[in-house]
Amino acid sequence: MTRSRMPLPVLLAASLASCASVTVDERSSSTPPTEPGAPPTRAFNELGPADAPVTIIEFSDYQCPYCAHFALETFPGIRRAYVDTGKVRYAARDLPLPFHAFAVPAAVAARCAGEQGRFWEYRDELFRNQSQIGRAPYAELASQLGLDQEKFEACRAAGQQEAAVRVDAAMARSHGISSTPSFVVGRLVDGEFEAEKFSGSKSPKDFAARIDAALATAN
């Protein structure tokens, strides 16, 4: 467990039960700046109100079995208890590990589903079908969710979302995060994001305890 202060806007643009890596792909791409005075918008891979007292940032890999366990077994309860009630703002970020050959294309597919408003549903389907990722079931899953196939495939080929995946990976590396799933849980303190970093698919009870501790200091 590590506590530190981090720039929250940057974050939002290792232990047991985690997939670990020594290095992360160093390619990255810059993101376009927000226009001055523009109203804040919530990205498709974020949930909860922007002014929630606690923010959680998750870094995951679609081939990591511990990420799948967290997403399918633990996250639904966290979402109901904390995100849907307005207590937590939750952001999903990508950290494809070098030894997972299909993690990047899977992340790109999820993001392209997100461009059509179905990121979270597509993410769950990828994790449910994790053993099939090697055969690239992306179009099939898109069809099952009723996505516009032409737009979906154009997005996958365009490269913009792959660049965004690389940005997430570089962001994780810059904050010393190299295993999945990893989490940053914190709150704003004097304009800075004071956070706890930890890795691994924790139990629902353990995860809730960390959120409750952050909420207690936020009040």
Secondary structure per residue as TSV (DSSP state, phi and psi in degrees):
chain	resnum	aa	ss	phi	psi
A	1	M	-	360.0	131.6
A	2	T	E	-133.0	129.9
A	3	R	E	-106.5	138.5
A	4	S	E	-158.7	172.1
A	5	R	E	-109.6	134.4
A	6	M	E	-136.8	157.7
A	7	P	-	-78.4	106.5
A	8	L	H	-56.9	-44.4
A	9	P	H	-57.6	-35.7
A	10	V	H	-68.7	-43.7
A	11	L	H	-64.1	-33.4
A	12	L	H	-83.6	-37.7
A	13	A	-	-56.0	360.0
A	14	A	-	360.0	144.9
A	15	S	-	-144.3	-166.5
A	16	L	S	-66.4	158.7
A	17	A	S	57.4	45.9
A	18	S	S	-143.3	156.0
A	19	C	E	-90.4	125.4
A	20	A	E	-113.6	153.6
A	21	S	-	-146.2	145.9
A	22	V	S	-81.1	-36.5
A	23	T	-	-130.8	161.2
A	24	V	-	-125.4	143.0
A	25	D	-	-49.5	127.5
A	26	E	-	-88.2	-4.4
A	27	R	-	-69.4	139.9
A	28	S	-	-150.3	170.8
A	29	S	-	-143.1	145.5
A	30	S	-	-76.3	153.9
A	31	T	-	-104.2	148.2
A	32	P	-	-66.3	141.9
A	33	P	-	-70.5	154.3
A	34	T	-	-77.3	136.7
A	35	E	-	-63.3	136.1
A	36	P	T	-56.1	132.1
A	37	G	T	81.7	-2.5
A	38	A	-	-72.4	142.5
A	39	P	-	-66.6	145.2
A	40	P	-	-65.9	140.4
A	41	T	-	-121.2	149.8
A	42	R	-	-95.5	126.4
A	43	A	-	-68.8	160.8
A	44	F	T	-65.4	-20.4
A	45	N	T	-101.1	26.6
A	46	E	E	-126.5	147.9
A	47	L	E	-132.6	154.1
A	48	G	S	89.4	163.4
A	49	P	-	-70.7	145.9
A	50	A	T	-63.3	-26.1
A	51	D	T	-100.0	19.4
A	52	A	-	-59.9	145.0
A	53	P	S	-65.4	-24.1
A	54	V	E	-128.4	140.1
A	55	T	E	-117.1	136.2
A	56	I	E	-119.9	130.9
A	57	I	E	-117.8	122.1
A	58	E	E	-105.5	136.7
A	59	F	E	-115.0	122.2
A	60	S	E	-138.5	168.5
A	61	D	-	-132.6	128.6
A	62	Y	T	-71.3	-10.1
A	63	Q	T	-101.4	-1.3
A	64	C	-	-82.1	118.6
A	65	P	H	-63.5	-30.4
A	66	Y	H	-70.8	-32.0
A	67	C	H	-66.2	-41.8
A	68	A	H	-62.9	-42.7
A	69	H	H	-61.3	-45.0
A	70	F	I	-63.0	-49.0
A	71	A	I	-61.6	-38.6
A	72	L	I	-93.6	-28.0
A	73	E	I	-105.9	-36.2
A	74	T	I	-102.4	-44.2
A	75	F	H	-60.1	-39.9
A	76	P	H	-55.1	-39.4
A	77	G	H	-70.2	-39.2
A	78	I	H	-62.8	-41.2
A	79	R	I	-63.3	-45.5
A	80	R	I	-64.0	-44.4
A	81	A	I	-79.5	-31.1
A	82	Y	I	-121.6	-40.6
A	83	V	I	-78.7	-50.3
A	84	D	T	-66.7	-19.9
A	85	T	T	-92.4	1.7
A	86	G	T	84.4	7.2
A	87	K	S	-83.8	-24.6
A	88	V	E	-134.1	137.7
A	89	R	E	-98.9	126.3
A	90	Y	E	-119.5	129.9
A	91	A	E	-125.2	129.8
A	92	A	E	-99.3	125.6
A	93	R	E	-124.0	158.8
A	94	D	E	-100.4	135.4
A	95	L	-	-137.2	73.9
A	96	P	-	-68.8	126.1
A	97	L	-	-85.7	145.7
A	98	P	T	-58.0	-29.6
A	99	F	T	-87.4	4.0
A	100	H	-	-107.9	97.9
A	101	A	T	-64.8	-24.8
A	102	F	T	-107.4	6.2
A	103	A	H	-66.3	-39.4
A	104	V	H	-67.9	-52.5
A	105	P	H	-60.6	-32.4
A	106	A	H	-66.1	-42.3
A	107	A	H	-64.3	-39.5
A	108	V	H	-62.7	-43.5
A	109	A	H	-61.4	-42.5
A	110	A	H	-62.5	-41.3
A	111	R	H	-66.5	-37.4
A	112	C	H	-68.4	-33.3
A	113	A	H	-65.2	-35.4
A	114	G	H	-62.6	-33.1
A	115	E	T	-63.6	-19.5
A	116	Q	T	-107.0	16.8
A	117	G	T	79.3	18.3
A	118	R	-	-126.1	31.8
A	119	F	H	-58.0	-52.7
A	120	W	H	-66.5	-38.2
A	121	E	H	-66.7	-41.4
A	122	Y	H	-68.0	-41.5
A	123	R	H	-55.7	-47.5
A	124	D	H	-61.7	-40.5
A	125	E	H	-65.6	-37.6
A	126	L	H	-61.8	-44.4
A	127	F	H	-68.5	-37.3
A	128	R	H	-65.1	-31.4
A	129	N	T	-107.6	31.7
A	130	Q	G	-56.6	-37.3
A	131	S	G	-67.8	-15.1
A	132	Q	G	-100.9	0.4
A	133	I	G	-59.5	-31.9
A	134	G	G	-61.3	-22.9
A	135	R	G	-96.5	12.4
A	136	A	-	52.6	68.0
A	137	P	-	-84.0	26.0
A	138	Y	H	-66.2	-44.9
A	139	A	H	-66.5	-38.0
A	140	E	H	-62.8	-44.8
A	141	L	H	-66.5	-37.9
A	142	A	H	-61.4	-41.5
A	143	S	H	-63.5	-41.9
A	144	Q	H	-62.2	-30.2
A	145	L	T	-92.3	2.5
A	146	G	T	74.1	27.3
A	147	L	-	-77.2	156.2
A	148	D	-	-71.8	108.8
A	149	Q	H	-64.0	-38.5
A	150	E	H	-64.2	-45.5
A	151	K	H	-66.0	-38.8
A	152	F	H	-62.1	-48.4
A	153	E	H	-68.6	-36.0
A	154	A	H	-63.2	-39.8
A	155	C	H	-64.2	-45.4
A	156	R	H	-60.5	-34.8
A	157	A	H	-84.2	-18.6
A	158	A	H	-69.4	-33.3
A	159	G	S	95.9	-15.0
A	160	Q	H	-65.3	-43.7
A	161	Q	H	-73.4	-30.1
A	162	E	H	-64.6	-39.8
A	163	A	H	-60.9	-38.8
A	164	A	H	-65.4	-36.9
A	165	V	H	-61.6	-43.1
A	166	R	H	-64.3	-36.0
A	167	V	H	-62.3	-45.0
A	168	D	H	-59.1	-44.9
A	169	A	H	-62.7	-42.2
A	170	A	H	-64.8	-38.4
A	171	M	H	-61.0	-45.6
A	172	A	H	-59.7	-46.9
A	173	R	H	-60.5	-40.5
A	174	S	H	-65.3	-19.6
A	175	H	T	-108.1	18.2
A	176	G	T	74.2	22.9
A	177	I	-	-102.0	122.2
A	178	S	-	-138.6	10.7
A	179	S	E	-133.6	160.9
A	180	T	E	-131.6	147.7
A	181	P	S	-75.3	145.8
A	182	S	E	-123.8	152.5
A	183	F	E	-136.0	145.6
A	184	V	E	-121.0	118.5
A	185	V	E	-122.4	121.7
A	186	G	E	-167.1	-166.1
A	187	R	E	-149.6	163.6
A	188	L	E	-78.6	131.0
A	189	V	E	-132.4	113.9
A	190	D	T	52.5	41.5
A	191	G	T	82.0	-1.6
A	192	E	E	-116.8	154.4
A	193	F	E	-89.9	105.8
A	194	E	E	-92.2	117.9
A	195	A	E	-138.2	158.6
A	196	E	E	-107.6	131.9
A	197	K	E	-107.5	136.0
A	198	F	E	-154.3	160.7
A	199	S	E	-126.9	157.6
A	200	G	S	107.8	153.1
A	201	S	-	-81.9	85.7
A	202	K	-	-69.7	161.6
A	203	S	-	-69.1	156.1
A	204	P	H	-55.5	-38.0
A	205	K	H	-65.3	-44.4
A	206	D	H	-64.9	-44.5
A	207	F	H	-63.4	-44.2
A	208	A	H	-62.7	-36.2
A	209	A	H	-63.6	-38.1
A	210	R	H	-67.2	-40.1
A	211	I	H	-67.1	-44.0
A	212	D	H	-59.6	-38.6
A	213	A	H	-64.7	-41.0
A	214	A	H	-66.9	-40.4
A	215	L	H	-64.5	-37.3
A	216	A	H	-64.3	-37.0
A	217	T	H	-81.4	-15.8
A	218	A	H	-82.9	-19.2
A	219	N	-	-87.6	360.0
